[in-house]
Amino acid sequence: MKIGFLAPHNSGKTHLAGHIQDLLSRQQHLPITVINNVADCFHKKDTLEIQGKILEKQINEEWNSSFSGNAHIICDQILLGHYAYYLYLSKISNDKNQITYNTPEWAIKNIEREVRNWTFGYEYIFRLDPKEASDRYVVGVDEIIDELVHKFDLKR
């Protein structure tokens, strides 16, 4: 079973992932992998390059965990959430006040297709609301998450 959380940082994802891990391990006594890649971007400056590496690392860790015999994989941020951070960091406003991205359109389309396909591999996705509704960065990422949830037709 693959379980994931979707929200901006500081919304309680890691705490809840740990709680679910404890519950599952007590009840089922099966191997569990918890994947937490969000912390990587806070040890360094949060850049497009860092977010790109986090996207890649998330896919690799989930893929490897699925073949390691672990019965459950818990992701404290699903790939869609990391992609939202990537989009937020690549956003630029042009002189007509339209949002464009600092990443080529063909790349955005390819990444988005992969993120969409990957997202449907989770049995459960828990969407959490941000705790810091006054932080522009958190609100901006959360808005992109909402747009992607709607675009991918994920039910809340």
KEFIDO-665519 format. One record per residue: residue number from 1; residue in three letters; x, y, z of N, C-alpha, C in turn. Coordinates in nm, 2 decimals, decimal comma. Last residue first. Layout:
BEGIN
(NUM ala (X Y Z) (X Y Z) (X Y Z)),
...
REM end
This chain:
BEGIN
(156 arg (-1,11 1,55 -0,32) (-1,07 1,59 -0,19) (-1,14 1,53 -0,08)),
(155 lys (-1,00 1,38 -0,60) (-1,11 1,41 -0,52) (-1,05 1,44 -0,38)),
(154 leu (-0,83 1,50 -0,88) (-0,82 1,42 -0,76) (-0,93 1,47 -0,67)),
(153 asp (-0,80 1,61 -1,14) (-0,93 1,55 -1,10) (-0,91 1,46 -0,98)),
(152 phe (-0,58 1,75 -1,22) (-0,57 1,60 -1,22) (-0,69 1,53 -1,18)),
(151 lys (-0,68 2,01 -1,17) (-0,64 1,97 -1,31) (-0,63 1,82 -1,32)),
(150 his (-0,71 2,00 -0,89) (-0,83 2,02 -0,98) (-0,80 1,97 -1,12)),
(149 val (-0,45 1,96 -0,82) (-0,55 1,87 -0,77) (-0,67 1,88 -0,86)),
(148 leu (-0,34 2,19 -0,93) (-0,30 2,06 -0,98) (-0,40 1,95 -0,94)),
(147 glu (-0,46 2,40 -0,78) (-0,47 2,39 -0,92) (-0,44 2,26 -0,98)),
(146 asp (-0,36 2,32 -0,52) (-0,50 2,32 -0,55) (-0,53 2,32 -0,70)),
(145 ile (-0,08 2,37 -0,56) (-0,13 2,23 -0,53) (-0,28 2,22 -0,56)),
(144 ile (-0,09 2,65 -0,60) (-0,05 2,56 -0,71) (-0,10 2,42 -0,69)),
(143 glu (-0,17 2,72 -0,34) (-0,26 2,76 -0,46) (-0,22 2,67 -0,58)),
(142 asp (0,06 2,64 -0,20) (-0,07 2,58 -0,17) (-0,17 2,60 -0,29)),
(141 val (0,25 2,81 -0,30) (0,26 2,67 -0,32) (0,13 2,60 -0,31)),
(140 gly (0,14 3,05 -0,19) (0,17 3,03 -0,33) (0,18 2,89 -0,37)),
(139 val (0,14 3,00 0,08) (0,02 3,03 0,02) (0,03 3,00 -0,14)),
(138 val (0,42 2,98 0,13) (0,33 2,87 0,16) (0,20 2,88 0,08)),
(137 tyr (0,50 3,24 0,04) (0,56 3,12 -0,02) (0,47 3,00 0,00)),
(136 arg (0,36 3,41 0,21) (0,34 3,42 0,07) (0,39 3,29 0,00)),
(135 asp (0,20 3,33 0,51) (0,33 3,32 0,44) (0,31 3,31 0,29)),
(134 ser (-0,04 3,31 0,63) (0,01 3,44 0,60) (0,14 3,44 0,52)),
(133 ala (-0,10 3,05 0,69) (-0,18 3,11 0,58) (-0,13 3,25 0,55)),
(132 glu (0,04 2,80 0,80) (0,09 2,94 0,79) (0,02 3,01 0,67)),
(131 lys (-0,07 2,55 0,78) (-0,08 2,62 0,91) (-0,05 2,77 0,90)),
(130 pro (-0,25 2,43 0,49) (-0,13 2,49 0,55) (-0,16 2,56 0,68)),
(129 asp (-0,43 2,12 0,49) (-0,43 2,27 0,47) (-0,30 2,33 0,54)),
(128 leu (-0,36 1,82 0,32) (-0,37 1,90 0,44) (-0,36 2,05 0,40)),
(127 arg (-0,48 1,53 0,17) (-0,45 1,67 0,14) (-0,47 1,75 0,27)),
(126 phe (-0,36 1,22 0,14) (-0,43 1,30 0,23) (-0,38 1,45 0,21)),
(125 ile (-0,42 0,94 -0,06) (-0,36 1,07 -0,06) (-0,44 1,16 0,04)),
(124 tyr (-0,38 0,60 -0,11) (-0,44 0,71 -0,03) (-0,36 0,83 -0,04)),
(123 glu (-0,25 0,47 -0,31) (-0,38 0,42 -0,27) (-0,46 0,53 -0,19)),
(122 tyr (-0,08 0,61 -0,58) (-0,10 0,61 -0,44) (-0,24 0,55 -0,41)),
(121 gly (-0,06 0,63 -0,86) (-0,01 0,50 -0,80) (-0,03 0,50 -0,64)),
(120 phe (-0,13 0,87 -0,96) (-0,24 0,77 -0,95) (-0,19 0,63 -0,89)),
(119 thr (0,11 1,00 -0,96) (0,01 1,04 -0,86) (-0,09 0,93 -0,85)),
(118 trp (0,23 0,92 -1,20) (0,29 0,88 -1,07) (0,18 0,90 -0,96)),
(117 asn (0,08 1,06 -1,39) (0,09 0,92 -1,39) (0,13 0,86 -1,26)),
(116 arg (0,15 1,33 -1,31) (0,01 1,28 -1,32) (0,00 1,13 -1,31)),
(115 val (0,43 1,33 -1,35) (0,37 1,35 -1,22) (0,23 1,30 -1,21)),
(114 glu (0,44 1,29 -1,63) (0,50 1,19 -1,54) (0,44 1,21 -1,40)),
(113 arg (0,31 1,53 -1,71) (0,26 1,40 -1,75) (0,31 1,29 -1,66)),
(112 glu (0,49 1,72 -1,61) (0,35 1,71 -1,56) (0,29 1,58 -1,60)),
(111 ile (0,72 1,68 -1,76) (0,72 1,66 -1,62) (0,58 1,64 -1,56)),
(110 asn (0,61 1,75 -2,02) (0,67 1,62 -1,99) (0,67 1,58 -1,84)),
(109 lys (0,54 2,02 -1,97) (0,44 1,92 -2,02) (0,49 1,78 -1,99)),
(108 ile (0,79 2,13 -1,90) (0,67 2,14 -1,81) (0,57 2,03 -1,85)),
(107 ala (0,92 2,10 -2,15) (0,97 2,03 -2,03) (0,86 2,02 -1,92)),
(106 trp (0,78 2,26 -2,32) (0,78 2,12 -2,35) (0,83 2,04 -2,22)),
(105 glu (0,83 2,51 -2,20) (0,69 2,46 -2,20) (0,69 2,31 -2,23)),
(104 pro (1,12 2,55 -2,00) (1,06 2,54 -2,13) (0,92 2,47 -2,12)),
(103 thr (1,09 2,75 -1,71) (1,13 2,62 -1,76) (1,05 2,61 -1,90)),
(102 asn (0,98 2,97 -1,60) (1,12 2,98 -1,64) (1,18 2,85 -1,69)),
(101 tyr (0,65 3,04 -1,71) (0,74 2,96 -1,63) (0,88 2,97 -1,69)),
(100 thr (0,41 3,30 -1,65) (0,48 3,21 -1,73) (0,58 3,14 -1,65)),
(99 ile (0,13 3,49 -1,59) (0,22 3,40 -1,53) (0,28 3,31 -1,64)),
(98 gln (0,10 3,83 -1,68) (0,06 3,69 -1,70) (0,17 3,60 -1,64)),
(97 asn (0,15 4,10 -1,68) (0,10 4,04 -1,56) (0,04 3,90 -1,58)),
(96 lys (0,28 4,19 -1,90) (0,13 4,19 -1,91) (0,07 4,13 -1,79)),
(95 asp (0,54 4,14 -1,84) (0,50 4,28 -1,83) (0,34 4,29 -1,85)),
(94 asn (0,53 3,83 -1,65) (0,58 3,92 -1,76) (0,51 4,06 -1,75)),
(93 ser (0,64 3,66 -1,37) (0,54 3,74 -1,43) (0,60 3,83 -1,54)),
(92 ile (0,73 3,32 -1,33) (0,77 3,46 -1,34) (0,65 3,53 -1,40)),
(91 lys (0,80 3,02 -1,16) (0,70 3,12 -1,20) (0,77 3,25 -1,22)),
(90 ser (0,96 2,83 -1,04) (0,99 2,87 -1,18) (0,90 2,97 -1,24)),
(89 leu (0,87 2,80 -0,79) (1,00 2,86 -0,80) (1,03 2,90 -0,95)),
(88 tyr (0,63 2,67 -0,85) (0,63 2,80 -0,78) (0,76 2,87 -0,80)),
(87 leu (0,71 2,43 -0,97) (0,64 2,53 -1,05) (0,64 2,67 -0,98)),
(86 tyr (0,83 2,31 -0,74) (0,91 2,34 -0,86) (0,84 2,45 -0,95)),
(85 tyr (0,61 2,29 -0,57) (0,73 2,37 -0,53) (0,81 2,41 -0,65)),
(84 ala (0,47 2,10 -0,73) (0,41 2,23 -0,70) (0,52 2,33 -0,66)),
(83 tyr (0,64 1,88 -0,71) (0,62 1,95 -0,84) (0,56 2,09 -0,82)),
(82 his (0,60 1,81 -0,45) (0,73 1,86 -0,49) (0,72 1,93 -0,63)),
(81 gly (0,33 1,73 -0,48) (0,36 1,84 -0,39) (0,50 1,90 -0,43)),
(80 leu (0,35 1,51 -0,65) (0,27 1,63 -0,69) (0,31 1,75 -0,61)),
(79 leu (0,48 1,32 -0,49) (0,55 1,38 -0,60) (0,48 1,51 -0,65)),
(78 ile (0,39 1,38 -0,15) (0,39 1,31 -0,27) (0,46 1,39 -0,38)),
(77 gln (0,54 1,37 0,15) (0,51 1,47 0,05) (0,51 1,39 -0,08)),
(76 asp (0,58 1,15 0,30) (0,53 1,27 0,37) (0,50 1,39 0,28)),
(75 cys (0,47 0,84 0,21) (0,54 0,96 0,16) (0,49 1,08 0,23)),
(74 ile (0,51 0,51 0,29) (0,44 0,63 0,33) (0,53 0,75 0,29)),
(73 ile (0,45 0,19 0,18) (0,53 0,31 0,16) (0,45 0,43 0,20)),
(72 his (0,44 -0,15 0,29) (0,38 -0,01 0,29) (0,48 0,09 0,26)),
(71 ala (0,60 -0,37 0,26) (0,46 -0,38 0,23) (0,39 -0,25 0,22)),
(70 asn (0,91 -0,41 0,10) (0,83 -0,33 0,20) (0,68 -0,33 0,16)),
(69 gly (1,06 -0,52 -0,09) (0,98 -0,61 -0,01) (0,90 -0,54 0,10)),
(68 ser (1,18 -0,35 -0,27) (1,26 -0,40 -0,15) (1,18 -0,49 -0,06)),
(67 phe (1,03 -0,23 -0,46) (1,10 -0,36 -0,49) (1,18 -0,42 -0,38)),
(66 ser (0,95 0,00 -0,35) (0,84 -0,09 -0,40) (0,90 -0,23 -0,43)),
(65 ser (1,18 0,14 -0,31) (1,11 0,08 -0,19) (1,01 -0,02 -0,24)),
(64 asn (1,25 0,22 -0,57) (1,33 0,12 -0,50) (1,26 0,06 -0,38)),
(63 trp (1,03 0,40 -0,61) (1,06 0,29 -0,70) (1,14 0,18 -0,63)),
(62 glu (1,08 0,59 -0,41) (0,95 0,52 -0,41) (0,97 0,39 -0,50)),
(61 glu (1,34 0,68 -0,48) (1,31 0,62 -0,35) (1,18 0,54 -0,35)),
(60 asn (1,29 0,78 -0,74) (1,39 0,67 -0,72) (1,36 0,60 -0,58)),
(59 ile (1,11 0,99 -0,69) (1,07 0,88 -0,78) (1,16 0,76 -0,75)),
(58 gln (1,26 1,15 -0,52) (1,14 1,10 -0,47) (1,10 0,98 -0,56)),
(57 lys (1,48 1,23 -0,68) (1,50 1,14 -0,57) (1,37 1,08 -0,52)),
(56 glu (1,34 1,39 -0,87) (1,41 1,27 -0,91) (1,43 1,17 -0,80)),
(55 leu (1,25 1,60 -0,70) (1,16 1,52 -0,78) (1,22 1,39 -0,82)),
(54 ile (1,50 1,69 -0,60) (1,41 1,62 -0,51) (1,30 1,54 -0,58)),
(53 lys (1,61 1,80 -0,83) (1,68 1,68 -0,77) (1,58 1,61 -0,67)),
(52 gly (1,43 2,01 -0,87) (1,45 1,90 -0,97) (1,51 1,78 -0,91)),
(51 gln (1,49 2,15 -0,63) (1,36 2,09 -0,65) (1,36 1,98 -0,76)),
(50 ile (1,75 2,23 -0,70) (1,73 2,15 -0,58) (1,59 2,08 -0,59)),
(49 glu (1,70 2,39 -0,92) (1,79 2,28 -0,93) (1,76 2,18 -0,82)),
(48 leu (1,53 2,59 -0,82) (1,48 2,50 -0,92) (1,57 2,37 -0,93)),
(47 thr (1,60 2,61 -0,46) (1,62 2,65 -0,60) (1,55 2,55 -0,69)),
(46 asp (1,66 2,69 -0,15) (1,55 2,63 -0,23) (1,56 2,69 -0,37)),
(45 lys (1,98 2,64 -0,01) (1,88 2,73 -0,07) (1,78 2,66 -0,16)),
(44 lys (1,97 2,36 0,21) (2,03 2,44 0,11) (1,93 2,54 0,07)),
(43 his (1,81 2,24 0,39) (1,95 2,24 0,42) (2,03 2,33 0,33)),
(42 phe (1,56 2,24 0,27) (1,58 2,34 0,38) (1,73 2,34 0,43)),
(41 cys (1,55 2,04 0,09) (1,55 2,17 0,04) (1,57 2,28 0,14)),
(40 asp (1,54 1,80 0,25) (1,66 1,83 0,16) (1,66 1,98 0,12)),
(39 ala (1,29 1,77 0,36) (1,40 1,83 0,44) (1,52 1,87 0,36)),
(38 val (1,14 1,64 0,17) (1,13 1,78 0,18) (1,24 1,84 0,26)),
(37 asn (1,16 1,36 0,17) (1,26 1,44 0,09) (1,25 1,59 0,10)),
(36 asn (1,09 1,09 0,32) (1,08 1,23 0,36) (1,19 1,31 0,28)),
(35 ile (0,92 0,79 0,34) (1,01 0,87 0,25) (0,98 1,02 0,28)),
(34 val (0,93 0,50 0,51) (0,88 0,64 0,52) (0,97 0,72 0,44)),
(33 thr (0,83 0,17 0,48) (0,93 0,27 0,44) (0,86 0,41 0,45)),
(32 ile (0,78 -0,12 0,66) (0,73 0,01 0,62) (0,84 0,10 0,59)),
(31 pro (0,70 -0,47 0,70) (0,80 -0,36 0,67) (0,73 -0,24 0,61)),
(30 leu (0,44 -0,55 0,94) (0,50 -0,56 0,81) (0,60 -0,45 0,79)),
(29 his (0,27 -0,56 1,16) (0,40 -0,61 1,17) (0,47 -0,64 1,03)),
(28 gln (0,01 -0,46 1,19) (0,04 -0,56 1,08) (0,18 -0,62 1,09)),
(27 gln (-0,01 -0,29 1,42) (-0,12 -0,37 1,38) (-0,08 -0,49 1,28)),
(26 arg (0,23 -0,15 1,44) (0,18 -0,22 1,56) (0,07 -0,32 1,52)),
(25 ser (0,26 -0,04 1,19) (0,36 -0,14 1,23) (0,31 -0,22 1,36)),
(24 leu (0,04 0,13 1,17) (0,05 0,01 1,08) (0,15 -0,09 1,13)),
(23 leu (0,10 0,32 1,38) (-0,02 0,24 1,38) (-0,01 0,11 1,29)),
(22 asp (0,35 0,42 1,29) (0,34 0,35 1,42) (0,22 0,26 1,42)),
(21 gln (0,27 0,54 1,04) (0,38 0,43 1,04) (0,37 0,35 1,17)),
(20 ile (0,10 0,73 1,13) (0,05 0,62 1,05) (0,15 0,50 1,05)),
(19 his (0,29 0,89 1,26) (0,18 0,84 1,34) (0,12 0,72 1,26)),
(18 gly (0,45 0,97 1,05) (0,51 0,89 1,16) (0,40 0,82 1,24)),
(17 ala (0,26 1,12 0,91) (0,33 1,01 0,84) (0,39 0,91 0,95)),
(16 leu (0,21 1,33 1,09) (0,11 1,23 1,06) (0,16 1,11 0,99)),
(15 his (0,46 1,46 1,08) (0,41 1,41 1,21) (0,30 1,30 1,18)),
(14 thr (0,48 1,53 0,81) (0,58 1,44 0,87) (0,53 1,38 1,00)),
(13 lys (0,26 1,71 0,79) (0,27 1,59 0,71) (0,36 1,49 0,77)),
(12 gly (0,22 1,96 0,91) (0,20 1,84 0,99) (0,21 1,71 0,91)),
(11 ser (0,29 2,18 0,76) (0,15 2,16 0,78) (0,12 2,03 0,85)),
(10 asn (0,55 2,27 0,68) (0,49 2,31 0,81) (0,34 2,29 0,82)),
(9 his (0,50 2,31 0,32) (0,58 2,28 0,44) (0,51 2,33 0,57)),
(8 pro (0,18 2,22 0,16) (0,31 2,29 0,17) (0,38 2,26 0,31)),
(7 ala (0,07 1,88 0,08) (0,06 2,01 0,15) (0,19 2,09 0,14)),
(6 leu (-0,01 1,56 0,10) (0,00 1,66 0,00) (-0,03 1,80 0,07)),
(5 phe (0,10 1,22 0,15) (0,05 1,35 0,20) (0,08 1,46 0,10)),
(4 gly (0,03 0,88 0,08) (0,10 1,00 0,07) (0,02 1,12 0,12)),
(3 ile (0,08 0,53 0,06) (0,01 0,64 0,12) (0,09 0,77 0,11)),
(2 lys (0,05 0,22 -0,08) (0,13 0,35 -0,09) (0,04 0,46 -0,04)),
(1 met (0,09 -0,12 0,00) (0,00 0,00 0,00) (0,09 0,12 0,00)),
REM end
